[in-house]
Amino acid sequence: MNYRISTEPDARLRIDKWLWAARFFKTRSLAADAVGKGRVRIGGEPVKPSKDVRVGDLVEIEIERIVWQVRVLGMCDVRGPASIAQTLYEETEASRTKRQQEYERRKTFHEPAADMHGRPTKRDRRVIDRFSRGD
């Protein structure tokens, strides 16, 4: 298949379509939903799914509480393989280090409720109530 990537400075594409083509989201509707919820910003401003993104724009994408900061390098209106999708953007160095730190934090994080199985017992309920009341 022919994947035409436009790197012209005046090239533009809808943000939801670009996010889908760059493989940040599996479907275009998921991309549009994330944009609609304010999890995607262009130049620091929240946008609508119909907003055009241009080559050179700085896009912030929040996926599962991890923020990607990428500079748009190209436009492609079809979804291709990952090797093609990675040529559409370049992640900033600050974003890359913050993402790596978050991944490391998540590896070592212990979920407090992981030890609990099923409904709390009567004793567990008393402990929970004592903490929630602040006794």
FIKOLZA-1660 file (N, C-alpha, C; in steps of 0.1 Angstrom, whole numbers, plus 5000, padded with zeros to 4 digits):
% residues 135
   i   px   py   pz ch aa at
   1 5008 4988 5000  A  M  N
   1 5000 5000 5000  A  M CA
   1 5009 5012 5000  A  M  C
   2 5004 5023 4994  A  N  N
   2 5012 5035 4993  A  N CA
   2 5008 5045 5004  A  N  C
   3 5018 5047 5013  A  Y  N
   3 5015 5056 5024  A  Y CA
   3 5022 5070 5021  A  Y  C
   4 5013 5079 5017  A  R  N
   4 5018 5093 5013  A  R CA
   4 5019 5101 5026  A  R  C
   5 5031 5105 5029  A  I  N
   5 5034 5113 5041  A  I CA
   5 5038 5127 5036  A  I  C
   6 5030 5137 5040  A  S  N
   6 5032 5151 5036  A  S CA
   6 5040 5158 5047  A  S  C
   7 5051 5164 5044  A  T  N
   7 5059 5171 5054  A  T CA
   7 5059 5186 5050  A  T  C
   8 5050 5190 5041  A  E  N
   8 5050 5205 5037  A  E CA
   8 5045 5213 5049  A  E  C
   9 5050 5225 5051  A  P  N
   9 5046 5234 5062  A  P CA
   9 5032 5237 5062  A  P  C
  10 5025 5237 5051  A  D  N
  10 5011 5241 5050  A  D CA
  10 5002 5229 5051  A  D  C
  11 5007 5217 5052  A  A  N
  11 4999 5205 5053  A  A CA
  11 4992 5204 5066  A  A  C
  12 4979 5200 5066  A  R  N
  12 4971 5199 5078  A  R CA
  12 4961 5188 5077  A  R  C
  13 4957 5183 5089  A  L  N
  13 4948 5172 5090  A  L CA
  13 4940 5173 5103  A  L  C
  14 4928 5167 5103  A  R  N
  14 4920 5168 5116  A  R CA
  14 4928 5161 5127  A  R  C
  15 4927 5166 5139  A  I  N
  15 4935 5160 5150  A  I CA
  15 4931 5146 5153  A  I  C
  16 4919 5143 5152  A  D  N
  16 4915 5129 5156  A  D CA
  16 4920 5119 5145  A  D  C
  17 4920 5123 5133  A  K  N
  17 4925 5115 5122  A  K CA
  17 4940 5113 5123  A  K  C
  18 4947 5124 5127  A  W  N
  18 4962 5123 5128  A  W CA
  18 4965 5114 5140  A  W  C
  19 4958 5115 5151  A  L  N
  19 4961 5107 5163  A  L CA
  19 4959 5092 5159  A  L  C
  20 4949 5089 5152  A  W  N
  20 4946 5076 5147  A  W CA
  20 4957 5071 5138  A  W  C
  21 4961 5079 5128  A  A  N
  21 4971 5075 5118  A  A CA
  21 4985 5073 5125  A  A  C
  22 4988 5082 5136  A  A  N
  22 5000 5081 5143  A  A CA
  22 5000 5070 5153  A  A  C
  23 4989 5062 5154  A  R  N
  23 4988 5051 5163  A  R CA
  23 4988 5054 5178  A  R  C
  24 4983 5066 5182  A  F  N
  24 4982 5068 5196  A  F CA
  24 4969 5062 5201  A  F  C
  25 4959 5060 5192  A  F  N
  25 4946 5054 5195  A  F CA
  25 4943 5043 5185  A  F  C
  26 4936 5033 5189  A  K  N
  26 4934 5022 5180  A  K CA
  26 4923 5025 5170  A  K  C
  27 4913 5033 5174  A  T  N
  27 4902 5037 5164  A  T CA
  27 4901 5052 5164  A  T  C
  28 4895 5057 5154  A  R  N
  28 4894 5071 5152  A  R CA
  28 4883 5076 5162  A  R  C
  29 4873 5068 5165  A  S  N
  29 4863 5073 5175  A  S CA
  29 4870 5074 5189  A  S  C
  30 4879 5065 5193  A  L  N
  30 4886 5066 5206  A  L CA
  30 4894 5079 5206  A  L  C
  31 4901 5082 5195  A  A  N
  31 4908 5095 5194  A  A CA
  31 4899 5107 5195  A  A  C
  32 4888 5107 5188  A  A  N
  32 4878 5118 5189  A  A CA
  32 4873 5119 5203  A  A  C
  33 4870 5108 5210  A  D  N
  33 4865 5108 5224  A  D CA
  33 4876 5115 5233  A  D  C
  34 4888 5111 5232  A  A  N
  34 4899 5117 5240  A  A CA
  34 4900 5132 5237  A  A  C
  35 4899 5136 5225  A  V  N
  35 4900 5150 5222  A  V CA
  35 4888 5157 5228  A  V  C
  36 4877 5151 5227  A  G  N
  36 4865 5157 5232  A  G CA
  36 4865 5159 5247  A  G  C
  37 4872 5150 5254  A  K  N
  37 4873 5150 5269  A  K CA
  37 4884 5160 5273  A  K  C
  38 4891 5166 5264  A  G  N
  38 4902 5176 5268  A  G CA
  38 4915 5169 5271  A  G  C
  39 4917 5157 5266  A  R  N
  39 4930 5150 5269  A  R CA
  39 4940 5152 5258  A  R  C
  40 4937 5160 5248  A  V  N
  40 4946 5164 5238  A  V CA
  40 4946 5179 5236  A  V  C
  41 4958 5185 5236  A  R  N
  41 4960 5199 5235  A  R CA
  41 4970 5202 5224  A  R  C
  42 4967 5213 5217  A  I  N
  42 4976 5217 5207  A  I CA
  42 4981 5231 5211  A  I  C
  43 4994 5232 5213  A  G  N
  43 5000 5245 5219  A  G CA
  43 4995 5248 5232  A  G  C
  44 4991 5238 5240  A  G  N
  44 4986 5240 5254  A  G CA
  44 4972 5243 5255  A  G  C
  45 4965 5244 5244  A  E  N
  45 4950 5247 5244  A  E CA
  45 4942 5235 5241  A  E  C
  46 4932 5232 5249  A  P  N
  46 4923 5220 5245  A  P CA
  46 4916 5223 5232  A  P  C
  47 4914 5213 5224  A  V  N
  47 4908 5215 5211  A  V CA
  47 4896 5205 5209  A  V  C
  48 4889 5207 5198  A  K  N
  48 4878 5199 5194  A  K CA
  48 4883 5189 5183  A  K  C
  49 4876 5177 5181  A  P  N
  49 4881 5167 5171  A  P CA
  49 4883 5173 5157  A  P  C
  50 4875 5183 5154  A  S  N
  50 4876 5188 5140  A  S CA
  50 4888 5198 5138  A  S  C
  51 4895 5201 5148  A  K  N
  51 4906 5211 5147  A  K CA
  51 4917 5205 5139  A  K  C
  52 4923 5214 5130  A  D  N
  52 4933 5209 5121  A  D CA
  52 4947 5210 5129  A  D  C
  53 4955 5200 5127  A  V  N
  53 4969 5200 5132  A  V CA
  53 4978 5202 5120  A  V  C
  54 4988 5210 5122  A  R  N
  54 4998 5213 5111  A  R CA
  54 5011 5208 5115  A  R  C
  55 5020 5207 5105  A  V  N
  55 5034 5203 5107  A  V CA
  55 5040 5213 5115  A  V  C
  56 5047 5209 5125  A  G  N
  56 5054 5218 5134  A  G CA
  56 5047 5221 5147  A  G  C
  57 5034 5217 5148  A  D  N
  57 5026 5220 5160  A  D CA
  57 5031 5211 5172  A  D  C
  58 5030 5216 5184  A  L  N
  58 5033 5208 5196  A  L CA
  58 5020 5203 5202  A  L  C
  59 5019 5190 5202  A  V  N
  59 5007 5183 5207  A  V CA
  59 5009 5176 5220  A  V  C
  60 5001 5178 5230  A  E  N
  60 5001 5170 5242  A  E CA
  60 4990 5160 5242  A  E  C
  61 4993 5148 5245  A  I  N
  61 4983 5137 5245  A  I CA
  61 4984 5130 5258  A  I  C
  62 4973 5129 5265  A  E  N
  62 4972 5122 5278  A  E CA
  62 4965 5108 5276  A  E  C
  63 4973 5098 5278  A  I  N
  63 4968 5084 5277  A  I CA
  63 4970 5077 5290  A  I  C
  64 4960 5073 5296  A  E  N
  64 4961 5066 5309  A  E CA
  64 4970 5073 5319  A  E  C
  65 4968 5086 5320  A  R  N
  65 4975 5095 5329  A  R CA
  65 4989 5097 5326  A  R  C
  66 4994 5093 5314  A  I  N
  66 5007 5095 5310  A  I CA
  66 5006 5105 5298  A  I  C
  67 5014 5116 5299  A  V  N
  67 5013 5127 5290  A  V CA
  67 5025 5126 5280  A  V  C
  68 5021 5126 5267  A  W  N
  68 5031 5126 5256  A  W CA
  68 5031 5140 5251  A  W  C
  69 5043 5145 5249  A  Q  N
  69 5045 5158 5242  A  Q CA
  69 5052 5155 5229  A  Q  C
  70 5046 5157 5218  A  V  N
  70 5052 5154 5205  A  V CA
  70 5051 5166 5196  A  V  C
  71 5061 5167 5187  A  R  N
  71 5061 5177 5176  A  R CA
  71 5057 5170 5164  A  R  C
  72 5047 5175 5156  A  V  N
  72 5042 5169 5144  A  V CA
  72 5052 5171 5133  A  V  C
  73 5056 5160 5127  A  L  N
  73 5066 5161 5116  A  L CA
  73 5060 5158 5102  A  L  C
  74 5048 5151 5102  A  G  N
  74 5042 5148 5089  A  G CA
  74 5028 5144 5091  A  G  C
  75 5021 5144 5079  A  M  N
  75 5007 5141 5078  A  M CA
  75 5005 5129 5069  A  M  C
  76 4996 5120 5074  A  C  N
  76 4992 5108 5066  A  C CA
  76 4978 5105 5070  A  C  C
  77 4969 5105 5060  A  D  N
  77 4955 5103 5063  A  D CA
  77 4951 5088 5063  A  D  C
  78 4960 5079 5062  A  V  N
  78 4957 5065 5063  A  V CA
  78 4965 5059 5074  A  V  C
  79 4960 5049 5081  A  R  N
  79 4968 5043 5092  A  R CA
  79 4976 5032 5086  A  R  C
  80 4989 5033 5088  A  G  N
  80 4999 5023 5083  A  G CA
  80 5006 5016 5094  A  G  C
  81 5016 5009 5091  A  P  N
  81 5024 5001 5101  A  P CA
  81 5030 5011 5111  A  P  C
  82 5035 5006 5122  A  A  N
  82 5041 5014 5133  A  A CA
  82 5053 5021 5128  A  A  C
  83 5061 5015 5120  A  S  N
  83 5073 5021 5115  A  S CA
  83 5070 5034 5107  A  S  C
  84 5059 5034 5099  A  I  N
  84 5055 5046 5092  A  I CA
  84 5049 5056 5102  A  I  C
  85 5041 5051 5111  A  A  N
  85 5034 5060 5121  A  A CA
  85 5045 5068 5129  A  A  C
  86 5056 5062 5133  A  Q  N
  86 5066 5068 5141  A  Q CA
  86 5073 5080 5134  A  Q  C
  87 5072 5080 5121  A  T  N
  87 5078 5091 5113  A  T CA
  87 5069 5103 5113  A  T  C
  88 5057 5102 5118  A  L  N
  88 5048 5114 5118  A  L CA
  88 5050 5123 5129  A  L  C
  89 5058 5119 5139  A  Y  N
  89 5060 5128 5151  A  Y CA
  89 5074 5125 5157  A  Y  C
  90 5078 5135 5166  A  E  N
  90 5090 5133 5173  A  E CA
  90 5087 5137 5188  A  E  C
  91 5089 5128 5197  A  E  N
  91 5087 5131 5211  A  E CA
  91 5098 5140 5217  A  E  C
  92 5094 5150 5225  A  T  N
  92 5103 5159 5231  A  T CA
  92 5111 5151 5242  A  T  C
  93 5123 5156 5245  A  E  N
  93 5132 5149 5254  A  E CA
  93 5126 5149 5268  A  E  C
  94 5120 5161 5272  A  A  N
  94 5114 5162 5285  A  A CA
  94 5103 5152 5287  A  A  C
  95 5095 5151 5277  A  S  N
  95 5083 5141 5277  A  S CA
  95 5088 5127 5279  A  S  C
  96 5099 5124 5272  A  R  N
  96 5104 5110 5272  A  R CA
  96 5109 5107 5286  A  R  C
  97 5116 5116 5292  A  T  N
  97 5122 5113 5306  A  T CA
  97 5110 5112 5316  A  T  C
  98 5100 5121 5315  A  K  N
  98 5089 5120 5324  A  K CA
  98 5081 5107 5322  A  K  C
  99 5080 5103 5310  A  R  N
  99 5073 5090 5308  A  R CA
  99 5080 5079 5313  A  R  C
 100 5093 5078 5312  A  Q  N
 100 5101 5067 5318  A  Q CA
 100 5101 5067 5333  A  Q  C
 101 5101 5079 5339  A  Q  N
 101 5100 5080 5353  A  Q CA
 101 5086 5075 5358  A  Q  C
 102 5075 5078 5351  A  E  N
 102 5062 5073 5354  A  E CA
 102 5061 5058 5353  A  E  C
 103 5067 5052 5342  A  Y  N
 103 5067 5038 5341  A  Y CA
 103 5074 5031 5352  A  Y  C
 104 5086 5037 5357  A  E  N
 104 5093 5031 5368  A  E CA
 104 5085 5032 5381  A  E  C
 105 5079 5044 5383  A  R  N
 105 5070 5045 5395  A  R CA
 105 5059 5035 5395  A  R  C
 106 5053 5032 5384  A  R  N
 106 5042 5023 5383  A  R CA
 106 5047 5009 5386  A  R  C
 107 5059 5005 5382  A  K  N
 107 5065 4992 5384  A  K CA
 107 5066 4989 5399  A  K  C
 108 5070 5000 5407  A  T  N
 108 5072 4998 5421  A  T CA
 108 5060 5001 5430  A  T  C
 109 5050 5007 5424  A  F  N
 109 5038 5011 5432  A  F CA
 109 5030 4999 5436  A  F  C
 110 5027 4999 5449  A  H  N
 110 5018 4988 5455  A  H CA
 110 5004 4993 5457  A  H  C
 111 4995 4987 5451  A  E  N
 111 4981 4991 5453  A  E CA
 111 4976 4987 5467  A  E  C
 112 4971 4997 5475  A  P  N
 112 4968 4994 5488  A  P CA
 112 4956 4984 5489  A  P  C
 113 4947 4983 5480  A  A  N
 113 4936 4974 5481  A  A CA
 113 4940 4960 5475  A  A  C
 114 4952 4958 5471  A  A  N
 114 4956 4946 5464  A  A CA
 114 4955 4934 5474  A  A  C
 115 4957 4936 5487  A  D  N
 115 4956 4926 5496  A  D CA
 115 4942 4921 5500  A  D  C
 116 4932 4930 5497  A  M  N
 116 4919 4927 5500  A  M CA
 116 4912 4918 5489  A  M  C
 117 4905 4908 5493  A  H  N
 117 4898 4900 5483  A  H CA
 117 4883 4899 5487  A  H  C
 118 4875 4903 5477  A  G  N
 118 4861 4902 5480  A  G CA
 118 4856 4913 5489  A  G  C
 119 4845 4911 5495  A  R  N
 119 4839 4921 5504  A  R CA
 119 4847 4922 5517  A  R  C
 120 4847 4934 5523  A  P  N
 120 4854 4935 5536  A  P CA
 120 4847 4927 5547  A  P  C
 121 4855 4922 5556  A  T  N
 121 4849 4915 5567  A  T CA
 121 4844 4926 5577  A  T  C
 122 4838 4921 5588  A  K  N
 122 4833 4930 5598  A  K CA
 122 4845 4938 5604  A  K  C
 123 4856 4931 5606  A  R  N
 123 4868 4937 5612  A  R CA
 123 4874 4948 5602  A  R  C
 124 4874 4944 5589  A  D  N
 124 4879 4953 5579  A  D CA
 124 4871 4966 5578  A  D  C
 125 4857 4964 5579  A  R  N
 125 4848 4975 5579  A  R CA
 125 4850 4985 5590  A  R  C
 126 4853 4979 5602  A  R  N
 126 4856 4988 5613  A  R CA
 126 4869 4996 5611  A  R  C
 127 4879 4990 5606  A  V  N
 127 4891 4997 5603  A  V CA
 127 4889 5008 5593  A  V  C
 128 4882 5004 5582  A  I  N
 128 4879 5014 5572  A  I CA
 128 4871 5026 5577  A  I  C
 129 4861 5023 5585  A  D  N
 129 4853 5034 5591  A  D CA
 129 4861 5043 5601  A  D  C
 130 4870 5036 5608  A  R  N
 130 4879 5044 5617  A  R CA
 130 4888 5054 5609  A  R  C
 131 4893 5049 5598  A  F  N
 131 4902 5058 5590  A  F CA
 131 4894 5069 5583  A  F  C
 132 4882 5066 5579  A  S  N
 132 4874 5076 5571  A  S CA
 132 4868 5086 5581  A  S  C
 133 4866 5083 5593  A  R  N
 133 4861 5092 5603  A  R CA
 133 4872 5101 5609  A  R  C
 134 4884 5095 5609  A  G  N
 134 4896 5102 5614  A  G CA
 134 4898 5100 5629  A  G  C
 135 4892 5089 5634  A  D  N
 135 4894 5086 5649  A  D CA
 135 4908 5083 5652  A  D  C
% end
